[in-house]
Amino acid sequence: MARAVTLVRHGQTESSKGMIYSGRRDIPLTELGREQARRAAEQLAGCGIDAVYTSPLIRARDTAEAIAEATGAALTVEPRLIEVDYGAFEGLDRPAARAKLGGAFVDWRADPFGKTIPGSEPLAAALERARAATADALAAHDHPVLVAHQGILRIVLIALGELAPQDYFTKGLQEAEPVVIEAPALVPA
């Protein structure tokens, strides 16, 4: 079992800069995002990283490639770390999503694991896939890095017992800022 796991949200994109739900849209890093990825990679070099797992989306992959290169760790594209599918509100910021979806969006924001917006991925389903991906990485490595997106990494934090489901929206993950969790263990499903 892993002695540590590091979570890294991808670097800045035009969408993250505008606080827009990117979801499954494949959006590249900005120049600042590439620099953030380089700084994260430098910070993790020499930390005993032995594997880098990444979402297949380009913003995460580019961040992960910088980390893999700096650490010498093997890079694995892990489809289960792809961002939550936000359906009808992908590409919208919070006010536009609220205007488009009304009460369904408001209800989901108030109870993210109890309510689902039609056409979007239920967070309970995202938790199941994130838990499985995390379990595989922890079982196979001493100190893996998971590079992904704010939504799915919040769910990884829930799977690790570092965040309560009702606090899903209270935890902000900074772009390309490593979060190290020592002695990680999955909480029961």
C-alpha positions as a LaTeX table, in Angstrom:
\begin{tabular}{lrrr}
\hline
Residue & $x$ (\AA) & $y$ (\AA) & $z$ (\AA) \\
\hline
Met1 & 0.00 & 0.00 & 0.00 \\
Ala2 & 1.18 & 3.52 & $-0.80$ \\
Arg3 & 2.93 & 5.60 & 1.84 \\
Ala4 & 1.62 & 8.78 & 0.15 \\
Val5 & $-0.44$ & 10.00 & $-2.77$ \\
Thr6 & $-0.21$ & 13.43 & $-4.38$ \\
Leu7 & $-3.17$ & 15.02 & $-6.14$ \\
Val8 & $-2.56$ & 17.72 & $-8.74$ \\
Arg9 & $-5.23$ & 19.70 & $-10.51$ \\
His10 & $-4.18$ & 20.64 & $-14.05$ \\
Gly11 & $-2.76$ & 24.08 & $-14.80$ \\
Gln12 & $-4.82$ & 27.06 & $-15.90$ \\
Thr13 & $-7.03$ & 26.95 & $-19.00$ \\
Glu14 & $-9.11$ & 29.72 & $-20.55$ \\
Ser15 & $-12.16$ & 28.04 & $-18.99$ \\
Ser16 & $-10.70$ & 27.75 & $-15.49$ \\
Lys17 & $-9.58$ & 31.37 & $-15.73$ \\
Gly18 & $-13.23$ & 32.30 & $-16.35$ \\
Met19 & $-14.58$ & 29.85 & $-13.73$ \\
Ile20 & $-16.42$ & 27.92 & $-16.45$ \\
Tyr21 & $-17.47$ & 24.29 & $-16.09$ \\
Ser22 & $-15.16$ & 22.53 & $-18.55$ \\
Gly23 & $-16.20$ & 18.97 & $-17.81$ \\
Arg24 & $-15.28$ & 16.64 & $-20.66$ \\
Arg25 & $-14.40$ & 19.41 & $-23.14$ \\
Asp26 & $-10.77$ & 19.00 & $-24.21$ \\
Ile27 & $-9.29$ & 22.43 & $-23.52$ \\
Pro28 & $-5.53$ & 23.15 & $-23.61$ \\
Leu29 & $-3.48$ & 24.88 & $-20.96$ \\
Thr30 & $-2.78$ & 28.60 & $-21.24$ \\
Glu31 & 0.82 & 29.79 & $-21.20$ \\
Leu32 & 0.40 & 30.42 & $-17.46$ \\
Gly33 & $-1.01$ & 26.89 & $-17.14$ \\
Arg34 & 2.10 & 25.44 & $-18.79$ \\
Glu35 & 4.29 & 27.44 & $-16.41$ \\
Gln36 & 2.22 & 26.23 & $-13.44$ \\
Ala37 & 2.73 & 22.63 & $-14.64$ \\
Arg38 & 6.50 & 23.22 & $-14.85$ \\
Arg39 & 6.58 & 24.62 & $-11.31$ \\
Ala40 & 4.56 & 21.67 & $-9.96$ \\
Ala41 & 6.95 & 19.29 & $-11.71$ \\
Glu42 & 9.97 & 21.03 & $-10.19$ \\
Gln43 & 8.34 & 20.90 & $-6.76$ \\
Leu44 & 7.75 & 17.13 & $-7.06$ \\
Ala45 & 11.17 & 16.22 & $-8.46$ \\
Gly46 & 13.10 & 14.29 & $-5.82$ \\
Cys47 & 10.00 & 13.50 & $-3.74$ \\
Gly48 & 10.02 & 9.77 & $-4.41$ \\
Ile49 & 7.19 & 9.85 & $-6.95$ \\
Asp50 & 7.04 & 6.41 & $-8.57$ \\
Ala51 & 4.01 & 6.74 & $-10.87$ \\
Val52 & 1.94 & 9.46 & $-12.51$ \\
Tyr53 & $-1.68$ & 8.76 & $-13.43$ \\
Thr54 & $-3.59$ & 11.27 & $-15.52$ \\
Ser55 & $-6.99$ & 12.01 & $-16.92$ \\
Pro56 & $-7.01$ & 11.59 & $-20.72$ \\
Leu57 & $-7.95$ & 15.25 & $-21.29$ \\
Ile58 & $-5.13$ & 17.37 & $-22.73$ \\
Arg59 & $-5.03$ & 19.91 & $-19.90$ \\
Ala60 & $-4.34$ & 17.15 & $-17.37$ \\
Arg61 & $-2.09$ & 15.13 & $-19.68$ \\
Asp62 & 0.17 & 18.11 & $-20.38$ \\
Thr63 & 0.44 & 18.81 & $-16.64$ \\
Ala64 & 1.14 & 15.14 & $-15.93$ \\
Glu65 & 3.76 & 14.86 & $-18.67$ \\
Ala66 & 5.75 & 17.67 & $-17.07$ \\
Ile67 & 5.58 & 15.88 & $-13.70$ \\
Ala68 & 6.52 & 12.50 & $-15.18$ \\
Glu69 & 9.50 & 14.02 & $-16.97$ \\
Ala70 & 10.76 & 15.81 & $-13.85$ \\
Thr71 & 10.31 & 12.80 & $-11.56$ \\
Gly72 & 11.29 & 10.04 & $-13.97$ \\
Ala73 & 8.07 & 8.21 & $-13.08$ \\
Ala74 & 6.06 & 6.28 & $-15.64$ \\
Leu75 & 2.97 & 8.04 & $-16.99$ \\
Thr76 & $-0.33$ & 6.17 & $-17.23$ \\
Val77 & $-3.43$ & 7.63 & $-18.86$ \\
Glu78 & $-6.29$ & 6.64 & $-16.55$ \\
Pro79 & $-9.74$ & 7.14 & $-18.14$ \\
Arg80 & $-11.47$ & 6.86 & $-14.75$ \\
Leu81 & $-9.85$ & 10.18 & $-13.74$ \\
Ile82 & $-11.64$ & 12.12 & $-16.48$ \\
Glu83 & $-13.62$ & 15.08 & $-15.19$ \\
Val84 & $-17.25$ & 14.79 & $-14.14$ \\
Asp85 & $-19.63$ & 15.00 & $-17.10$ \\
Tyr86 & $-21.59$ & 18.18 & $-16.44$ \\
Gly87 & $-23.90$ & 17.68 & $-19.39$ \\
Ala88 & $-26.03$ & 20.72 & $-20.23$ \\
Phe89 & $-23.95$ & 23.20 & $-18.22$ \\
Glu90 & $-20.51$ & 22.39 & $-19.60$ \\
Gly91 & $-19.09$ & 25.57 & $-21.08$ \\
Leu92 & $-21.11$ & 27.78 & $-18.73$ \\
Asp93 & $-20.11$ & 29.69 & $-15.64$ \\
Arg94 & $-22.16$ & 29.34 & $-12.46$ \\
Pro95 & $-24.59$ & 32.27 & $-13.12$ \\
Ala96 & $-25.24$ & 31.06 & $-16.69$ \\
Ala97 & $-25.78$ & 27.49 & $-15.48$ \\
Arg98 & $-28.23$ & 28.73 & $-12.86$ \\
Ala99 & $-30.07$ & 30.79 & $-15.49$ \\
Lys100 & $-30.25$ & 27.85 & $-17.91$ \\
Leu101 & $-31.14$ & 25.08 & $-15.46$ \\
Gly102 & $-32.93$ & 26.99 & $-12.71$ \\
Gly103 & $-33.98$ & 25.00 & $-9.67$ \\
Ala104 & $-32.26$ & 21.80 & $-10.78$ \\
Phe105 & $-28.90$ & 23.55 & $-10.65$ \\
Val106 & $-29.66$ & 25.24 & $-7.33$ \\
Asp107 & $-30.80$ & 21.91 & $-5.83$ \\
Trp108 & $-27.66$ & 20.14 & $-7.09$ \\
Arg109 & $-25.40$ & 22.82 & $-5.60$ \\
Ala110 & $-27.22$ & 22.45 & $-2.26$ \\
Asp111 & $-27.09$ & 18.61 & $-2.27$ \\
Pro112 & $-24.48$ & 17.45 & $-4.82$ \\
Phe113 & $-24.65$ & 13.75 & $-3.94$ \\
Gly114 & $-28.41$ & 13.66 & $-3.36$ \\
Lys115 & $-29.52$ & 15.55 & $-6.47$ \\
Thr116 & $-28.59$ & 15.07 & $-10.11$ \\
Ile117 & $-29.11$ & 17.35 & $-13.07$ \\
Pro118 & $-30.68$ & 15.39 & $-15.93$ \\
Gly119 & $-28.04$ & 14.60 & $-18.55$ \\
Ser120 & $-25.09$ & 15.04 & $-16.17$ \\
Glu121 & $-23.08$ & 12.37 & $-14.40$ \\
Pro122 & $-24.31$ & 11.61 & $-10.87$ \\
Leu123 & $-21.51$ & 12.32 & $-8.41$ \\
Ala124 & $-22.12$ & 8.92 & $-6.78$ \\
Ala125 & $-21.16$ & 7.28 & $-10.10$ \\
Ala126 & $-18.09$ & 9.50 & $-10.37$ \\
Leu127 & $-17.16$ & 8.47 & $-6.82$ \\
Glu128 & $-17.31$ & 4.80 & $-7.79$ \\
Arg129 & $-14.90$ & 5.22 & $-10.71$ \\
Ala130 & $-12.58$ & 7.59 & $-8.82$ \\
Arg131 & $-12.44$ & 5.18 & $-5.88$ \\
Ala132 & $-11.48$ & 2.30 & $-8.20$ \\
Ala133 & $-8.78$ & 4.30 & $-9.98$ \\
Thr134 & $-7.35$ & 5.50 & $-6.68$ \\
Ala135 & $-7.40$ & 1.99 & $-5.19$ \\
Asp136 & $-5.47$ & 0.63 & $-8.17$ \\
Ala137 & $-2.83$ & 3.38 & $-7.95$ \\
Leu138 & $-2.40$ & 2.98 & $-4.19$ \\
Ala139 & $-2.10$ & $-0.79$ & $-4.43$ \\
Ala140 & 0.56 & $-0.69$ & $-7.14$ \\
His141 & 2.83 & 2.16 & $-6.02$ \\
Asp142 & 4.60 & 3.70 & $-3.05$ \\
His143 & 3.89 & 7.34 & $-3.98$ \\
Pro144 & 1.70 & 7.90 & $-7.03$ \\
Val145 & 0.55 & 11.25 & $-8.37$ \\
Leu146 & $-3.01$ & 11.62 & $-9.68$ \\
Val147 & $-3.35$ & 14.50 & $-12.15$ \\
Ala148 & $-6.89$ & 15.42 & $-13.02$ \\
His149 & $-9.60$ & 18.06 & $-12.58$ \\
Gln150 & $-11.10$ & 19.90 & $-9.63$ \\
Gly151 & $-14.41$ & 18.01 & $-9.67$ \\
Ile152 & $-13.01$ & 14.49 & $-9.83$ \\
Leu153 & $-10.13$ & 15.27 & $-7.44$ \\
Arg154 & $-12.63$ & 16.51 & $-4.86$ \\
Ile155 & $-14.28$ & 13.12 & $-5.27$ \\
Val156 & $-10.92$ & 11.38 & $-4.77$ \\
Leu157 & $-10.60$ & 13.37 & $-1.53$ \\
Ile158 & $-14.01$ & 12.05 & $-0.48$ \\
Ala159 & $-12.93$ & 8.47 & $-1.31$ \\
Leu160 & $-9.86$ & 9.00 & 0.89 \\
Gly161 & $-11.91$ & 10.41 & 3.78 \\
Glu162 & $-10.25$ & 13.82 & 3.44 \\
Leu163 & $-13.51$ & 15.59 & 2.51 \\
Ala164 & $-17.13$ & 14.91 & 3.47 \\
Pro165 & $-19.58$ & 14.53 & 0.57 \\
Gln166 & $-21.69$ & 17.46 & 1.82 \\
Asp167 & $-18.55$ & 19.64 & 1.67 \\
Tyr168 & $-17.91$ & 18.87 & $-2.02$ \\
Phe169 & $-18.25$ & 22.52 & $-3.07$ \\
Thr170 & $-16.31$ & 23.96 & $-0.13$ \\
Lys171 & $-12.89$ & 22.60 & $-1.15$ \\
Gly172 & $-11.09$ & 24.56 & $-3.83$ \\
Leu173 & $-8.06$ & 22.98 & $-5.47$ \\
Gln174 & $-5.55$ & 25.47 & $-6.80$ \\
Glu175 & $-4.27$ & 24.95 & $-10.33$ \\
Ala176 & $-1.13$ & 22.78 & $-10.44$ \\
Glu177 & $-0.64$ & 22.95 & $-6.65$ \\
Pro178 & 0.31 & 19.49 & $-5.33$ \\
Val179 & $-1.73$ & 18.18 & $-2.39$ \\
Val180 & 0.14 & 15.41 & $-0.56$ \\
Ile181 & $-1.79$ & 12.90 & 1.54 \\
Glu182 & 0.38 & 10.77 & 3.81 \\
Ala183 & $-0.64$ & 7.17 & 4.62 \\
Pro184 & $-3.68$ & 7.30 & 2.31 \\
Ala185 & $-6.49$ & 4.84 & 2.85 \\
Leu186 & $-9.83$ & 4.55 & 1.13 \\
Val187 & $-12.87$ & 4.88 & 3.36 \\
Pro188 & $-15.57$ & 2.23 & 3.04 \\
Ala189 & $-18.01$ & 2.82 & 0.19 \\
\hline
\end{tabular}
